[in-house]
Amino acid sequence: MSQGGEDRGVCENCGQNASDCTCRTVFTVSEDKGSAQIFQTGAHQIGHVVAGRYVIKGVIGVGGMGTVYDARHIVLDNRVALKVLRQELVEEESIMKRFEQEARACAALVHPNLVSVYDCGISEHGEPFLVMQFLEGPLLLDDIKHDGKLSLERFFEVFIQVCTALSYAHGEGVVHRDLKPANIIVTRTPEGARVPVVVDFGIAKIEDLGGNMQMLTQTGEVFGSPAYMSPEQCQGTTIDGRTDIYALGCVMYEALTGRQAFAGHNIMTILEKQLNEMPRSFEELSTGSTDEIPEALAKTVMKCLEKDPDYRYQTVDELKAALLRIKDDLLASHTVKIGSKIFRFESITAILIMVAIALCIFSFFEFVPERFKSGQVALDAESLTQSRLEAELLPELLLAEQASHENIFSHSIPVYLKLEKQLDEEKTSTATRVAVIMKIVGTYVKFKQYHEGGQFYGNNLEYLLKSERGAGTLKKDPLLGSLLALSHYYGGLCYEHRGKYTQAYAALKSATAVAEKFGAPYWLRAKAHIALAAFLKMHFKRPAEAHENAHQAQMLLQSMPPKLLSDRLFELEECYRWQCYTSWDLGKIGRAEREIREAVTISRRRKSAARTRENYENLFRLLIQQGKTEEAAAEKKSMEEFLKRCPPDST
């Protein structure tokens, strides 16, 4: 059947032949094919212009509330998705209220993993519509059906980003309430990375409405997707963000197993299972293949599916932190035997990074991911030649490193530059050359020679990008990823100080992307995100994006073991400070207050008098802005008492 409506068909809505149907957009059943199809008549034929500015090009899909069209703006010529409320529902007040909620919820959310809303209005036929970002890519549902299930690599790539998006939405007071594989579209960046985008907040609840919120669900109406509805949603009781965690658990279960957690022949059967049954365990479904679900991941998903919300993860941030730990533990779980000693890969990685940054001798370690075979290292003649060459350079490297620490310019950068030229002429490992490039740019930053540092970084940028592409087949290479990320990080700082903000932004974005791609340590990933957050806030005036990067850095740091986190409290404080500043810019005063209070707690824990005073002063201003003068006075006394106890040298 063509979308123009010339073929015969029977409208399921009015029962008339397609040629006589007067419905706007309806499902039809073809008489000769016997299959349900979409048929357009009247106002929404191909080529029709809605609200004088959006021309219909085709139909994307039909949902419970409306139809989504492929459309173009007649002036700007940009492609958009146009969602129009179904004609037969327009006069129902409750449905209209839901649509208004969708408009408010979607328009307020600005996040790379959430669909963007550009416009809204009423058509000439009195139909409310939303104009949204047009997304190209398959539904997560289609990916699961096509592949049977997702690989662990793709699973983490998709669901960590979905958690980030939901964390942001929940922070804005919006609960999705209809998460399912069909509401996640997997798009791709120009570089090929997957970017899942959550769509259809059509039944989202706006918590800010508080007591004015009315129960919109009519008696007997099931609003949501039964296979993904939480027990409290099935019962019609109060819901919160933990409802989305339950639904996300259902989606993750399906992505890992290829089957729904709760399936049945009818709605009542499914709802009964949601209320009283747990899905089959992962162990039960295991086929004994090499891609068996790790026990920690299975427990995480099952915890999301607890019937009692109090036994689930209480926030999406908690769930995301758990997924990040499991993802990195999979890498750390591999062991390597060297001589009679057995090491965990994460221990080796930490050691190698320290050695790499300090001494720049990496050729042996470049072979760690691929060349440990049957517990023994296989070194060929080429690698041994590289090792000898780099070992000969060790004395000069050590002297240059020492000179840099003692702020002696003439014995640091010139030596590094000479060695870099020598390495360029000889056949050396990629990691060694990248390490020397990183050290040179970093040393330029140390001596505040940003012009020279920027020039050197720019001259070597193609080599850095080539190194990244060359290592793209490796799943993880924390060592090379750390060196590349630091090179881009220092290059970004050089450009920033020179006022070349476009180049600085590109370099800092590369630092975050490369650190994530190759599995660099949490602290380094967080460092890159903090730098990007500060840059976006100060130079590009993009507080929402800056806040997201600062929040991402916070989540990475808080995913570190407590002993390691204790050495990174300054960075964690920075995360909360930048979140506070950007929330303040966005007018989220209550959220900014919560974030600066976290910064106060950390600076007090660090016993930093200067930073504690600064954080308190921001807190005072936020409290006074909200009219909380008495609370501000009490906090001032608390600050003064702390400063009296602080060691004098901490300032």
C-alpha positions in Angstrom: 0.0 0.0 0.0 1.4 3.4 -0.9 1.5 6.2 1.6 -0.6 8.4 -0.7 -3.6 6.2 -0.1 -4.4 5.1 -3.6 -4.5 1.3 -2.8 -7.6 -0.3 -1.3 -7.9 -1.0 2.4 -10.3 -1.0 5.3 -9.8 1.6 8.1 -9.7 0.0 11.5 -10.9 3.2 13.1 -14.1 3.9 11.1 -14.6 0.7 9.1 -14.8 2.4 5.7 -12.7 1.8 2.6 -9.5 3.7 2.5 -10.8 5.8 -0.4 -13.8 6.9 1.7 -12.0 7.3 5.1 -12.0 10.7 6.6 -9.7 10.0 9.6 -6.5 12.0 9.7 -4.0 9.1 10.1 -5.1 5.6 10.9 -4.1 2.0 10.8 -5.7 0.1 7.9 -5.9 -3.6 7.0 -5.3 -4.3 3.4 -8.1 -6.5 1.9 -5.7 -8.2 -0.5 -2.7 -8.5 1.8 -4.4 -8.9 5.1 -1.7 -6.9 6.9 -2.0 -3.8 9.1 -0.5 -0.7 7.5 -0.4 3.0 7.9 -2.8 5.0 5.6 -2.9 8.7 5.3 -5.8 10.9 4.2 -7.0 14.4 4.7 -4.8 16.8 6.5 -1.7 14.6 6.8 -1.1 13.5 3.3 2.4 13.7 1.9 3.2 17.3 1.0 0.7 18.8 3.5 2.1 21.8 5.4 1.4 21.9 9.1 1.1 25.2 10.9 2.3 27.0 7.8 5.9 25.9 8.2 6.4 22.1 8.4 5.8 20.0 5.2 5.0 16.3 5.6 7.4 14.0 3.8 6.4 10.6 5.2 5.4 8.6 8.3 7.9 7.4 10.9 5.5 5.6 13.2 2.3 5.6 15.2 2.1 5.5 19.0 -0.6 5.5 21.6 -1.0 9.3 21.6 -0.1 10.3 18.1 1.7 9.9 14.8 5.3 10.9 14.1 6.0 12.3 10.7 9.2 12.8 8.7 8.9 16.5 7.9 11.0 19.6 6.8 10.8 23.2 7.8 9.8 25.1 4.6 12.2 28.0 5.3 15.2 26.4 7.1 14.9 23.2 5.1 16.1 21.2 8.1 14.7 17.7 8.7 12.6 17.2 11.8 10.3 14.6 13.4 6.8 16.0 13.8 4.5 14.4 16.4 0.8 15.2 16.0 -1.8 14.1 18.5 -4.3 11.6 17.1 -7.5 13.2 15.8 -9.9 11.0 17.7 -8.3 11.9 21.0 -8.1 15.6 20.6 -11.3 16.4 22.5 -10.4 14.2 25.6 -9.2 16.6 28.2 -7.0 14.0 30.0 -5.1 13.2 26.8 -4.6 16.9 26.1 -3.1 17.3 29.5 -0.7 14.4 28.8 0.4 16.0 25.6 1.0 19.3 27.4 3.1 17.4 29.9 5.1 15.9 27.1 5.7 19.3 25.6 6.9 20.8 28.9 9.0 17.8 29.9 10.8 17.4 26.6 11.4 21.2 26.0 13.1 21.5 29.4 15.5 18.6 28.8 18.7 19.4 26.9 21.0 16.4 26.8 22.9 14.5 24.0 21.2 11.2 25.0 17.7 12.7 25.1 15.7 13.7 22.0 15.6 17.5 21.5 12.4 19.5 21.2 12.5 22.5 18.9 9.0 23.8 18.6 5.4 23.1 19.5 2.0 24.5 18.6 -1.5 23.8 17.3 -2.3 22.9 13.7 -5.0 24.5 11.6 -7.2 21.5 12.5 -6.8 22.1 16.2 -4.2 19.3 16.7 -1.3 19.9 19.1 2.1 19.0 17.7 5.7 18.7 18.8 8.7 19.3 16.5 11.6 17.2 17.5 15.1 16.3 16.5 15.1 13.8 13.6 17.1 10.8 14.6 18.7 8.3 12.1 19.5 4.9 13.4 17.8 1.6 14.4 15.7 1.1 17.5 17.5 -0.8 20.3 14.6 -3.3 19.8 15.7 -3.8 16.2 19.4 -4.3 17.2 18.4 -6.9 19.8 16.1 -8.8 17.3 18.8 -8.6 14.6 21.7 -9.9 16.7 19.8 -12.0 19.2 21.3 -10.1 22.0 24.0 -7.4 22.6 27.6 -8.2 23.2 29.0 -7.0 26.5 30.9 -4.2 24.8 27.8 -2.9 23.1 25.8 -3.4 26.2 28.0 -1.1 28.3 28.3 1.4 25.5 24.5 1.8 25.3 23.4 1.5 28.9 25.9 3.6 30.6 24.9 6.4 28.3 21.2 5.7 29.0 21.9 5.9 32.7 23.5 9.3 32.2 20.5 10.5 30.3 18.0 9.3 32.9 20.1 10.7 35.8 19.9 14.1 34.1 16.1 13.8 33.5 15.5 12.7 37.1 17.6 15.6 38.3 15.2 17.9 36.4 12.2 16.2 38.1 11.1 14.1 35.1 10.3 10.4 35.3 10.0 8.7 31.9 7.5 5.9 32.9 7.6 4.2 29.5 11.2 2.9 29.0 11.4 0.1 26.5 13.7 -1.0 23.7 11.4 0.7 21.2 12.0 4.1 23.0 15.8 4.0 22.6 17.2 4.9 19.2 20.9 4.1 18.6 22.4 6.8 16.5 26.1 7.2 15.6 28.6 10.0 15.7 30.6 10.9 12.6 33.5 8.8 14.1 31.2 5.7 14.4 30.6 5.7 18.1 27.1 4.6 19.2 24.9 7.2 20.9 21.7 5.9 22.3 18.9 8.5 22.5 15.9 8.1 24.8 12.7 9.3 23.1 9.0 9.6 23.9 8.5 11.3 27.3 4.8 11.2 26.4 3.7 10.0 29.8 6.4 11.6 31.8 5.4 13.0 35.2 6.5 16.5 36.1 7.3 16.4 39.8 7.5 20.1 40.1 3.7 20.2 39.8 3.5 18.7 43.3 0.0 18.9 44.8 -1.5 20.3 41.6 -0.7 17.1 39.8 -3.9 15.3 38.8 -4.3 11.6 38.2 -4.6 11.4 34.5 -4.9 7.7 34.0 -8.6 6.8 33.4 -10.2 3.8 35.1 -9.3 0.6 33.3 -6.7 2.3 31.1 -3.3 0.7 30.9 -0.8 3.5 30.2 2.7 2.2 29.6 4.1 -1.0 28.2 3.1 -4.0 30.4 6.3 -5.9 29.7 8.4 -3.1 31.2 6.0 -1.7 33.9 7.1 -1.7 37.5 4.9 -3.4 40.1 4.0 0.0 41.6 3.0 1.2 38.1 0.8 -1.8 37.6 -0.9 -1.2 40.9 -1.4 2.5 40.1 0.5 3.7 43.3 3.0 6.5 43.6 6.0 6.2 41.4 9.4 7.9 41.3 12.8 7.4 39.5 13.0 3.8 40.8 10.2 3.0 38.4 12.5 3.9 35.5 15.2 1.7 37.1 12.9 -1.3 37.1 12.0 -0.7 33.4 15.7 -0.3 32.6 16.3 -3.6 34.3 13.7 -5.2 32.0 15.4 -3.6 29.0 18.9 -4.7 30.1 17.7 -8.2 30.7 16.3 -8.4 27.2 19.5 -6.9 25.7 21.6 -9.6 27.4 19.4 -12.6 26.8 17.4 -11.7 23.7 14.1 -12.4 25.5 11.7 -10.4 27.6 12.0 -10.6 31.3 8.2 -10.8 31.6 6.2 -12.2 28.7 2.7 -13.6 28.3 -0.2 -14.1 25.9 -2.2 -11.2 27.3 -1.9 -8.0 29.4 -3.3 -9.6 32.5 -0.8 -12.5 32.4 2.1 -10.1 32.1 0.8 -7.8 34.9 0.5 -10.8 37.1 4.1 -11.8 36.5 5.2 -8.2 37.1 3.6 -8.3 40.5 4.5 -11.7 41.7 7.3 -13.4 39.7 11.0 -12.9 39.0 12.3 -13.7 35.6 14.4 -16.8 34.9 17.9 -16.4 36.2 20.8 -15.7 33.8 22.4 -18.9 35.0 19.3 -20.8 33.9 19.5 -19.2 30.4 23.3 -19.7 30.0 24.4 -21.7 27.0 27.9 -22.1 28.3 29.3 -19.9 25.5 32.3 -17.7 26.0 30.2 -14.6 26.2 28.5 -15.8 29.4 27.0 -13.0 31.5 29.4 -12.1 34.4 27.8 -12.9 37.8 28.2 -9.3 39.0 26.3 -8.0 36.0 23.6 -10.6 36.5 23.2 -9.5 40.1 23.0 -5.8 39.1 20.2 -6.4 36.6 18.3 -8.6 39.0 18.6 -5.9 41.7 16.9 -3.5 39.3 14.0 -6.0 39.0 13.2 -6.2 42.7 9.5 -5.9 43.4 10.0 -3.6 46.4 11.4 -0.3 45.2 13.4 0.0 48.5 15.5 -3.0 47.4 16.4 -1.7 44.0 19.1 0.9 43.3 17.8 4.1 44.7 19.1 6.3 42.0 20.2 5.9 38.4 23.6 7.2 39.5 24.1 4.2 41.8 23.2 1.9 38.9 25.6 3.7 36.6 28.4 3.5 39.1 27.8 -0.3 39.4 27.9 -0.7 35.6 31.1 1.3 35.4 32.8 -0.9 38.1 31.7 -4.1 36.4 32.9 -2.9 33.0 36.3 -2.0 34.3 36.5 -5.2 36.4 36.1 -7.3 33.3 39.4 -5.8 32.0 41.0 -6.1 35.5 40.0 -9.7 35.8 42.5 -10.9 33.3 45.8 -12.1 34.8 49.3 -12.1 33.3 52.1 -14.4 34.3 55.6 -12.9 34.3 58.2 -15.4 35.5 56.9 -17.1 38.6 54.6 -14.1 39.5 50.9 -13.7 38.5 49.6 -10.1 38.2 46.1 -8.7 37.7 46.0 -6.6 34.5 44.8 -3.6 36.4 47.9 -3.6 38.6 50.1 -3.9 35.6 48.3 -1.0 34.0 48.7 1.3 37.0 52.4 0.5 37.1 52.9 1.0 33.4 51.2 4.4 33.4 53.5 5.7 36.2 56.5 4.3 34.4 55.3 5.8 31.1 54.8 9.3 32.4 58.0 9.3 34.5 60.6 7.6 32.3 59.0 7.3 28.8 60.2 3.6 28.3 57.2 1.8 26.9 58.2 -0.5 24.0 58.0 -3.7 26.1 54.6 -2.8 27.5 53.1 -1.9 24.1 52.9 -5.7 23.5 51.0 -6.5 26.8 47.5 -6.6 25.4 48.3 -8.9 22.4 51.6 -10.7 23.1 51.1 -12.6 26.3 50.5 -16.1 25.0 50.1 -19.1 27.3 51.3 -17.1 30.2 54.7 -16.2 28.5 55.8 -13.0 26.8 56.8 -13.4 23.1 59.3 -10.7 22.1 60.6 -10.5 18.6 63.8 -9.0 17.3 62.2 -5.8 16.4 60.8 -5.2 19.8 64.2 -6.0 21.4 65.9 -3.5 19.1 63.3 -0.9 20.2 64.0 -1.7 23.8 67.7 -1.3 23.4 67.4 2.0 21.6 65.0 3.4 24.2 67.2 2.1 27.0 70.1 4.1 25.6 68.0 7.3 25.8 67.2 6.6 29.5 70.0 8.7 31.1 69.1 11.8 29.0 65.4 11.3 29.7 66.0 11.1 33.5 68.1 14.3 33.4 65.4 16.1 31.4 62.8 15.0 33.8 64.8 16.1 36.8 65.5 19.5 35.2 61.8 19.9 34.5 61.0 19.3 38.2 63.7 21.9 39.2 62.2 24.4 36.7 65.4 24.5 34.6 64.1 25.2 31.1 67.3 24.9 29.2 67.9 21.3 30.4 64.4 20.0 29.9 62.4 21.1 26.8 65.5 21.3 24.5 66.6 17.8 25.6 63.1 16.4 25.0 63.0 18.0 21.5 66.3 16.5 20.6 65.2 13.1 21.8 61.9 13.4 19.9 63.8 14.2 16.7 66.1 11.2 17.3 63.1 8.9 17.9 61.5 10.2 14.7 64.5 9.1 12.7 64.7 5.6 14.4 62.2 2.9 14.4 60.6 3.1 17.9 57.3 2.1 19.4 54.2 4.2 19.0 53.7 4.5 22.8 57.3 5.8 23.2 56.8 8.6 20.7 53.4 9.5 22.0 54.9 9.6 25.6 57.6 12.0 24.5 55.1 14.2 22.6 52.9 14.2 25.8 56.0 15.2 28.0 57.0 18.0 25.6 53.5 19.6 25.5 53.1 19.1 29.2 56.4 20.7 29.9 55.6 23.7 27.7 52.4 24.1 29.9 54.5 23.9 33.0 56.7 26.7 31.8 53.7 28.7 30.5 55.0 28.7 27.0 51.6 28.2 25.5 52.4 29.5 22.1 55.3 27.1 21.5 53.3 24.2 23.2 50.3 24.8 20.9 52.5 24.9 17.8 54.2 21.6 18.8 50.9 20.0 19.6 49.5 21.1 16.3 52.5 19.8 14.4 52.1 16.4 16.0 48.3 16.2 16.0 48.1 14.1 12.8 50.5 11.5 14.3 48.4 11.4 17.5 45.2 10.8 15.5 47.0 8.2 13.4 48.2 6.4 16.5 44.6 6.4 17.8 43.3 5.0 14.6 46.0 2.4 14.4 45.1 1.1 17.9 41.4 1.2 17.1 41.2 -2.6 16.7 42.1 -3.1 20.4 39.3 -3.2 22.8 41.3 -1.6 25.6 44.7 -0.1 25.9 44.8 2.0 29.0 48.4 2.9 28.6 48.3 4.3 25.1 44.9 5.8 25.9 46.3 7.7 28.9 49.2 9.1 26.9 47.0 10.2 24.0 44.4 11.7 26.4 47.1 13.7 28.3 48.6 14.9 25.0 45.2 16.3 23.9 44.6 17.7 27.4 47.9 19.7 27.5 47.3 20.8 23.9 43.9 22.0 24.8 45.3 24.1 27.7 47.9 25.6 25.3 45.2 26.6 22.8 42.9 27.9 25.6 45.6 30.3 27.0 46.2 31.6 23.5 42.5 32.3 23.0 42.1 29.7 20.2 38.9 28.4 21.7 37.7 26.3 18.8 40.9 24.3 18.7 41.0 24.1 22.5 37.5 22.7 22.5 38.4 20.1 19.9 41.5 19.0 21.8 39.7 18.7 25.2 36.8 16.8 23.5 39.5 14.4 22.0 41.0 14.0 25.5 37.7 12.8 27.0 36.8 10.6 24.0 40.2 8.9 23.8 40.3 8.3 27.6 36.9 6.7 27.5 37.6 4.7 24.3 40.8 3.0 25.6 39.7 2.6 29.2 42.1 5.1 30.8 42.0 5.2 34.7 39.0 6.9 36.3 41.0 9.8 37.6 42.3 10.7 34.2 38.9 10.4 32.6 37.5 12.7 35.3 40.4 15.1 34.8 39.5 15.5 31.2 35.8 16.0 31.9 36.5 18.6 34.6 38.7 20.6 32.1 36.0 20.4 29.5 33.3 21.5 32.0 35.4 24.5 33.0 36.1 25.4 29.4 32.4 25.2 28.3 31.3 27.3 31.3 33.8 30.0 30.9 34.3 30.4 27.2 31.3 28.8 25.3 28.6 29.7 27.9 27.1 26.3 27.6 26.1 25.6 31.2 24.0 22.5 30.6 26.8 20.7 28.7 29.3 21.9 31.2 27.2 20.5 34.1 26.9 17.1 32.4 30.7 16.9 32.1 31.2 17.9 35.7 28.6 15.3 36.8 30.3 12.7 34.6 33.6 13.4 36.3 31.9 13.1 39.7 30.5 9.7 38.8 33.8 8.4 37.6 35.6 9.5 40.8 33.0 8.1 43.1 33.3 4.8 41.2 36.9 4.5 42.4 37.7 2.3 45.5 37.6 4.5 48.7 41.3 4.2 49.3 42.1 5.6 45.8 39.3 8.2 46.0 40.9 9.7 49.2 43.8 10.9 47.0 41.4 12.5 44.5 39.3 14.6 46.9 40.4 17.9 45.3 39.2 16.7 41.9 35.9 15.6 43.4 35.4 19.0 45.1 36.1 20.6 41.7 33.3 18.5 40.2 30.8 19.8 42.7 32.0 23.4 42.3 31.6 23.4 38.6 28.2 21.7 38.9 27.1 24.4 41.3 28.3 27.2 39.0 26.5 25.8 36.0 23.3 25.0 37.9 23.4 28.6 39.1 23.6 29.8 35.5 20.7 27.6 34.6 18.6 29.1 37.4 18.5 25.8 39.3 19.2 27.5 42.7 18.1 24.5 44.9 20.3 22.1 42.9 23.2 24.6 43.1 22.8 24.8 46.9 23.0 21.0 47.2 26.1 20.8 45.0 28.0 23.6 46.9 27.2 21.9 50.2 28.9 18.8 48.9 31.9 20.9 48.0 31.9 22.4 51.5 31.9 18.9 53.0 34.9 17.8 50.9 37.0 21.0 51.4 36.4 20.6 55.2 37.5 17.0 54.9 40.7 18.2 53.1 41.2 20.8 55.9 41.6 23.5 53.2 40.8 26.8 54.9 41.0 28.9 51.7 38.7 26.6 49.6 36.3 26.1 52.5 35.9 29.8 52.9 35.3 30.2 49.2 32.8 27.4 49.1 30.9 28.8 52.1 30.8 32.3 50.6 29.0 30.8 47.5 26.7 28.9 49.8 25.8 32.2 51.7 25.0 33.9 48.4 22.7 31.0 47.3 20.9 30.9 50.7 20.3 34.7 50.7 19.1 34.5 47.1 16.5 32.1 48.3 15.6 34.2 51.3 17.1 31.8 53.8 18.9 34.5 55.9 18.7 32.6 59.2 20.2 29.5 57.6 22.9 31.6 56.1 23.8 33.1 59.5 24.0 29.6 61.0 26.3 28.4 58.3 28.5 31.4 58.8 29.0 30.4 62.5 29.8 26.9 61.3 32.4 28.2 58.9 34.0 30.4 61.6 34.2 27.5 64.1 35.9 25.3 61.4 38.4 28.0 60.4 39.5 28.4 64.1 40.4 24.7 64.2 42.1 24.7 60.8 45.9 24.6 60.8 47.3 28.0 59.8 49.4 26.6 56.9 46.3 25.1 55.2 45.4 28.5 53.9 
